[in-house]
Amino acid sequence: MAHHNTIKNYSRLSDRINLFPQGAPPSSLLFEIFKILFNEKEAGLVSLLPIKPFTSEKAAGIWKMKKSDADLILNDLADRGLLVDAEHNDAIFYTLPPPMAGFFKFSLMRQAIV
């Protein structure tokens, strides 16, 4: 049964990405890419996020967890290039980048600046 939940989380993430005008058609290759980028828990959590930019408070409410726990997850995803984070009026906003040519490469080619 765990196998079905894994497929379910990646399928939900695919559905989430397809809310953008330019989607990414579901396929076994897309799910394999998701498995490289996201663990199954992250895929399930990201699939619940809004299309428009949101705060960690909003994500924590959607995910039904403490803001501090949501902050850790969101910052990790942003550090890995899977979410884009930006500051506006002393608040941090996050968003999932829309699917377009190179959007997977962005997360895979990031390097830590030392």
PEPE-V954249 format. One record per residue. N is the residue number from 0. SS is DSSP state (hx for helix, st for strand, lp for the rest). Layout:
# PEPE-V954249
N_SS ; N_SS
This chain:
# PEPE-V954249
0_lp ; 1_hx ; 2_hx ; 3_hx ; 4_hx ; 5_hx ; 6_hx ; 7_hx ; 8_hx ; 9_hx ; 10_hx ; 11_hx ; 12_hx ; 13_hx ; 14_hx ; 15_hx ; 16_hx ; 17_lp ; 18_lp ; 19_lp ; 20_lp ; 21_lp ; 22_lp ; 23_lp ; 24_lp ; 25_lp ; 26_lp ; 27_hx ; 28_hx ; 29_hx ; 30_hx ; 31_hx ; 32_hx ; 33_hx ; 34_hx ; 35_hx ; 36_hx ; 37_lp ; 38_lp ; 39_hx ; 40_hx ; 41_hx ; 42_hx ; 43_hx ; 44_hx ; 45_hx ; 46_lp ; 47_lp ; 48_lp ; 49_lp ; 50_lp ; 51_lp ; 52_lp ; 53_st ; 54_lp ; 55_hx ; 56_hx ; 57_hx ; 58_hx ; 59_hx ; 60_hx ; 61_hx ; 62_hx ; 63_lp ; 64_lp ; 65_lp ; 66_hx ; 67_hx ; 68_hx ; 69_hx ; 70_hx ; 71_hx ; 72_hx ; 73_hx ; 74_hx ; 75_hx ; 76_hx ; 77_hx ; 78_hx ; 79_lp ; 80_lp ; 81_lp ; 82_lp ; 83_st ; 84_st ; 85_st ; 86_st ; 87_st ; 88_lp ; 89_lp ; 90_st ; 91_st ; 92_st ; 93_st ; 94_st ; 95_lp ; 96_lp ; 97_lp ; 98_lp ; 99_lp ; 100_lp ; 101_lp ; 102_hx ; 103_hx ; 104_hx ; 105_hx ; 106_hx ; 107_hx ; 108_lp ; 109_lp ; 110_lp ; 111_lp ; 112_lp ; 113_lp
